[in-house]
Amino acid sequence: MNEAVTMAAAPDARAEALVASYERAGYARVAPALLQPAEPFLDLSGEDIRRRMYLTTDPSGREFCLRPDLTIPVSRDYLASPLAGKPASYCYLGSVFRHRDDAPNEFLQAGIESFGRTDTAATDAEMLALGLEAATHYGVDSPRIHMGDVGLFAALISALDLAPAWKRRLIKDFNRKKSLAQDLDRLCLATANGRPEYQGVLTALAGADPKGAHELVTDLLSIAGITAVGGRSVGEIADRFLEQAALGAATSLPKETREVIEKFLAISGDPDEVAEQLRTLASQVSDALNPAIDLLESRTGFLAARGVDPRRISFSTAFGRGVDYYTGMEFELHQPGAAEDAGPLVAGGRYDGLLTRLGASSPIPAVGFAVWIERLNGNGGAA
């Protein structure tokens, strides 16, 4: 590695002191392996991470990568430990590796991952409060706080009269972009622009057994010599192809449905203001939204109890971090006055579905955040 990369990854006393404070608070320090199986990152991370990964292949053809983040490695180690399925909390400080045009490709992240706690609202609030303490530790006393909750969007979509394939597609799209406007346009146009050349195959698969159809498409791709395209695994390519089969049965995204979604995505303010607006929308759409709104209000109460003024928080129902595995609260802390594209100082969220996708036999609640040491040290750099 070149000197710039090595210097970027060298721990400093302030970062060590930050992680030591997490250890004193009961978070066990861990250090996952630098070299990780690539498949979980290709299948589960956001598109931005996938296209920046450093990949390699062993002699048997298995694909590995230098870890591009630490959430998945810590999660995998937790599942392999005797504590799997039980409450456990971890902290870390270590290098991650992503291709970046204007900054070192190896850089330090500190952070926390908490597993197995069922007090969702309280744990969410704890993560944001500890993230704010990290910013304060580096002299940033009043960072801008951006927050959203993909769980609210999932509750809305689940309550709408849509085909299951449309629901899965829209929820997945939320975490892929900070705004769904382009996705909604694309979905509507896709159904209005005629049938694809392979529509016959899609139609044949549409009513097939899901597992058998997936195996068939995967086998066809493998026979064709396709192992990955654009950072996506064969399994993910098969999933997307079968999704198109299911979506082909629908003629269009109804105009009224799109209007409800866009009305939801336009809601913003502090958490209390947002909850009030969402209650109004729920009265017009479905009471099924209310449990997710209850969680939002409970989290806000726990934040206030920790001394975090809810009026400091900019909450948007359209806010998302572009990470595919998030299922609930998402947040970012930004330097006051910094450009929007400068990247967060601290960022994280809830990912209750990740552990089952990594092999857990039953769902395990999980939430955490990462701290960009270089940004807090004033080094800048792209995400």
BARO-78408 format. One line per field, with one value per residue (C-alpha): residue in one letter; chain; x, y, z. Coordinates in steps of 0.2 Angstrom, whole numbers, plus 5000, padded with zeros to 4 digits. Each point is the difference from the previous one (the first is absolute). Layout:
resn	c(A_...)
chain	c(A_...)
c1	c(X_...)
c2	c(Y_...)
c3	c(Z_...)
END
This chain:
resn	c(M_N_E_A_V_T_M_A_A_A_P_D_A_R_A_E_A_L_V_A_S_Y_E_R_A_G_Y_A_R_V_A_P_A_L_L_Q_P_A_E_P_F_L_D_L_S_G_E_D_I_R_R_R_M_Y_L_T_T_D_P_S_G_R_E_F_C_L_R_P_D_L_T_I_P_V_S_R_D_Y_L_A_S_P_L_A_G_K_P_A_S_Y_C_Y_L_G_S_V_F_R_H_R_D_D_A_P_N_E_F_L_Q_A_G_I_E_S_F_G_R_T_D_T_A_A_T_D_A_E_M_L_A_L_G_L_E_A_A_T_H_Y_G_V_D_S_P_R_I_H_M_G_D_V_G_L_F_A_A_L_I_S_A_L_D_L_A_P_A_W_K_R_R_L_I_K_D_F_N_R_K_K_S_L_A_Q_D_L_D_R_L_C_L_A_T_A_N_G_R_P_E_Y_Q_G_V_L_T_A_L_A_G_A_D_P_K_G_A_H_E_L_V_T_D_L_L_S_I_A_G_I_T_A_V_G_G_R_S_V_G_E_I_A_D_R_F_L_E_Q_A_A_L_G_A_A_T_S_L_P_K_E_T_R_E_V_I_E_K_F_L_A_I_S_G_D_P_D_E_V_A_E_Q_L_R_T_L_A_S_Q_V_S_D_A_L_N_P_A_I_D_L_L_E_S_R_T_G_F_L_A_A_R_G_V_D_P_R_R_I_S_F_S_T_A_F_G_R_G_V_D_Y_Y_T_G_M_E_F_E_L_H_Q_P_G_A_A_E_D_A_G_P_L_V_A_G_G_R_Y_D_G_L_L_T_R_L_G_A_S_S_P_I_P_A_V_G_F_A_V_W_I_E_R_L_N_G_N_G_G_A_A)
chain	c(A_A_A_A_A_A_A_A_A_A_A_A_A_A_A_A_A_A_A_A_A_A_A_A_A_A_A_A_A_A_A_A_A_A_A_A_A_A_A_A_A_A_A_A_A_A_A_A_A_A_A_A_A_A_A_A_A_A_A_A_A_A_A_A_A_A_A_A_A_A_A_A_A_A_A_A_A_A_A_A_A_A_A_A_A_A_A_A_A_A_A_A_A_A_A_A_A_A_A_A_A_A_A_A_A_A_A_A_A_A_A_A_A_A_A_A_A_A_A_A_A_A_A_A_A_A_A_A_A_A_A_A_A_A_A_A_A_A_A_A_A_A_A_A_A_A_A_A_A_A_A_A_A_A_A_A_A_A_A_A_A_A_A_A_A_A_A_A_A_A_A_A_A_A_A_A_A_A_A_A_A_A_A_A_A_A_A_A_A_A_A_A_A_A_A_A_A_A_A_A_A_A_A_A_A_A_A_A_A_A_A_A_A_A_A_A_A_A_A_A_A_A_A_A_A_A_A_A_A_A_A_A_A_A_A_A_A_A_A_A_A_A_A_A_A_A_A_A_A_A_A_A_A_A_A_A_A_A_A_A_A_A_A_A_A_A_A_A_A_A_A_A_A_A_A_A_A_A_A_A_A_A_A_A_A_A_A_A_A_A_A_A_A_A_A_A_A_A_A_A_A_A_A_A_A_A_A_A_A_A_A_A_A_A_A_A_A_A_A_A_A_A_A_A_A_A_A_A_A_A_A_A_A_A_A_A_A_A_A_A_A_A_A_A_A_A_A_A_A_A_A_A_A_A_A_A_A_A_A_A_A_A_A_A_A_A_A_A_A_A_A_A_A_A_A_A_A_A_A_A_A_A_A)
c1	c(5000_5006_5005_4984_4989_5010_4999_4982_4997_5011_4990_5002_4999_4983_4992_5007_4993_4983_4999_5007_4984_4989_5009_4997_4982_4999_5004_5012_5014_5002_5011_4993_5011_5006_4996_4982_4989_4994_4982_4992_5006_4995_4982_4997_5009_4995_5005_5013_5009_4999_5008_5014_5006_5017_4997_5011_4997_5009_5006_4984_4990_4993_4998_5007_5002_5008_4987_4991_4991_4999_4982_4999_5016_4995_4983_5008_5012_4985_4990_5015_5002_4992_4990_4991_4981_5004_5002_5018_5008_5016_5012_5014_5014_5008_5003_4987_5004_4991_5006_4999_5006_5005_5005_5010_4991_5004_4993_4995_4982_4995_4983_4987_4989_4987_4991_4985_4992_4981_4998_5001_4996_5012_5014_4997_5001_5016_5008_4997_5005_5016_5003_4998_5012_5013_4998_5002_5015_5008_4994_4984_4988_4985_5000_4985_4990_4991_4988_4987_4992_4998_4988_4988_5001_4998_4985_4992_5004_4993_4984_4997_4990_5015_5006_5013_5014_4996_5002_5016_5007_4995_5007_5016_5001_4998_5017_5009_4997_4996_4985_4988_4994_5012_4995_4981_5003_5010_4987_4985_5010_5005_4982_4995_5014_4994_5005_5019_5007_5001_4982_4996_5013_4994_4982_5005_5009_4987_4989_5015_5006_5011_5014_5000_4999_5014_5011_4995_5006_5016_5004_4997_5011_5014_4999_5002_5016_4993_5007_4996_4994_5003_5004_4985_5001_4992_4987_4996_4998_4988_4990_4999_4995_4986_4994_4997_4990_4989_4999_4995_4983_4996_4995_5006_5003_4983_5000_4991_5013_5014_4992_4998_5019_5005_4990_5008_5018_4996_4999_5014_5004_5005_4994_4985_4994_5003_4990_4985_5000_5002_4985_4990_5005_4997_4982_4998_5009_5001_5001_5013_5013_4997_5012_5014_4995_4999_5018_5005_4992_5007_5018_4998_4995_5016_5011_4992_5004_5018_5001_4998_4988_4989_4999_5018_4996_4995_4989_4994_4990_5010_5017_5010_5018_5001_5004_4989_5000_4992_4983_4996_5007_5014_5011_5014_5010_5008_5012_4991_5002_5008_4994_4987_5011_5014_4994_4994_5011_4990_4987_4990_4983_4990_5002_4989_4999_5019_5004_4987_5007_5017_4994_4991_4985_4989_5000_5012_4998_5015_5005_5017_5010_5017_5011_5011_5016_5008_4985_5000_5019_4996_5007_4984_4998_4986_4988)
c2	c(5000_5018_5012_5010_4984_4995_5017_5001_4984_5003_5001_5016_5003_5008_4986_4988_5010_5000_4981_4998_5010_4988_4985_5009_5001_4981_4998_4986_5005_4989_4999_4990_4993_5012_4987_4996_4989_5012_4993_5008_5017_4997_4994_5011_5017_5015_5003_5013_4988_4986_5010_5006_4983_4992_4982_4985_4981_4985_4985_4991_5015_5007_5018_5011_5018_5012_5005_5016_5003_4991_4997_4984_4993_5004_4992_4984_4998_5002_4987_4988_5003_4992_5016_4999_5003_5008_5019_5005_5017_5003_5015_5001_5011_4994_5002_4999_4999_5009_5007_5019_5013_5014_4992_4985_4983_4993_5010_4999_4997_4998_4994_4990_4985_4994_4984_4991_5015_5000_5018_5007_5018_5002_4991_5012_5015_4993_4998_5018_5007_4990_5007_5017_4997_4994_5017_5010_4989_5008_5018_5000_5005_5003_4989_5001_4984_4992_4986_4989_4983_4987_4991_5014_4998_4981_5002_5012_4988_4985_5009_5005_4989_4994_4983_4993_5002_5018_5002_4991_5010_5017_4996_4994_5016_5011_4995_5001_5019_5015_5005_4987_5012_4993_4982_5004_5007_4985_4988_5009_5002_4982_4994_5012_4997_4983_4982_4995_4988_4987_5002_4982_4994_5011_4995_4981_5003_5012_4985_4988_4995_5014_4989_4989_5016_5007_4985_4999_5018_4998_4984_5008_5015_4988_4990_5017_5003_5015_5001_5019_5015_5018_4994_4989_4981_4987_4998_5018_5001_4985_5009_5015_4990_4991_5016_5006_4985_5004_5019_4995_4995_5018_5013_5016_5008_5008_5019_5001_4988_5011_5016_4992_4994_5018_5008_4989_5004_5018_5000_5008_5010_4995_4983_5007_5010_4985_4988_5012_5001_4981_4998_5011_4989_4984_5006_5002_4984_4986_4998_4987_5015_5003_4988_5007_5017_4994_4994_5017_5009_4988_5003_5019_4998_4990_5012_5014_4990_4999_5019_5001_5014_4993_5017_4998_4985_5002_4985_4996_4985_5000_4999_4984_4996_4989_4984_4985_4992_5014_4996_5014_5016_5008_5015_5011_5013_5014_5014_5016_5011_4986_4996_4987_4988_5002_4983_4997_5000_4986_4990_4984_4992_4984_4984_4987_4990_4998_4986_4988_5004_4995_4984_5002_4988_5014_5019_5009_5018_5010_5019_5009_5014_5004_5015_5008_5004_5009_5012_5003_5004_5012_4990_4999_4988_4992_4987)
c3	c(5000_4997_5013_4999_5002_5015_5009_4997_5009_5015_5016_5011_5018_4999_4990_5012_5015_4991_4998_5018_5006_4991_5008_5017_4995_4998_4982_4997_4988_4985_4984_4986_4986_4986_4987_4999_4988_4987_4998_5015_4994_4982_5005_5015_4999_4991_4982_5004_5011_4988_4986_5011_5007_4998_4994_4998_4997_5008_4990_5002_4993_5016_5000_5014_5004_5011_5012_4993_5017_5017_5003_4990_5007_5018_4996_4993_5015_5012_4991_5001_5019_5015_5003_4983_5003_5017_5004_4996_4997_4991_4996_4987_4993_4984_4981_4987_4981_4986_4984_5001_4987_5011_5017_5006_4996_5018_5014_5018_5007_5018_5005_5009_4996_5012_4998_5008_5010_4999_5007_4982_5004_5015_4990_4985_5011_5008_4983_4995_5017_5000_4982_5006_5014_4987_4991_5016_5004_4984_5004_4989_5013_4989_4985_4988_5003_4985_5004_4992_5002_4986_5012_4998_4981_5001_5011_4987_4985_5010_5003_4981_4988_4990_4993_5012_4986_4999_5019_5000_4986_5008_5017_4992_4990_5015_5007_4983_4998_5011_4989_4993_4986_4986_5006_4999_4982_4995_5007_4991_4984_5000_5000_4986_4988_4994_5004_5000_4987_5014_5006_4995_5012_5014_4997_5001_5016_5008_5007_5004_5017_5006_5006_4984_4989_5009_4998_4981_4997_5010_4990_4984_5005_5005_4984_4991_5010_5009_5018_5004_4990_5007_5017_5002_5003_4989_5014_5000_4981_5001_5014_4989_4985_5009_5008_4982_4997_5014_4996_4982_5006_5005_4987_5009_5017_5003_5000_5017_5008_4993_5007_5017_5000_4994_5014_5013_4993_5001_5019_5009_5016_5017_5007_5009_4985_4989_5011_5000_4981_4999_5012_4988_4985_5009_5003_4982_4994_5013_5019_4996_5000_5018_5008_4990_5006_5018_4998_4993_5015_5013_4992_5001_5019_5003_4991_5010_5016_4995_4998_4981_4995_4986_4993_4995_4989_4981_4997_4982_4995_4984_5008_4997_5000_4985_5010_4995_5017_5010_5007_5012_5007_4989_5005_4995_5010_4989_5003_5002_4984_4990_4983_4998_4990_5013_5008_5018_5015_5008_4992_5004_5002_5004_4990_5008_4984_4997_5012_4992_4983_5007_5006_5017_5002_5007_5000_5011_5004_4995_5000_4999_4993_4992_5004_4986_5009_4985_4999_5018_4999_4986_4986_4990_4986_4990_5007)
END
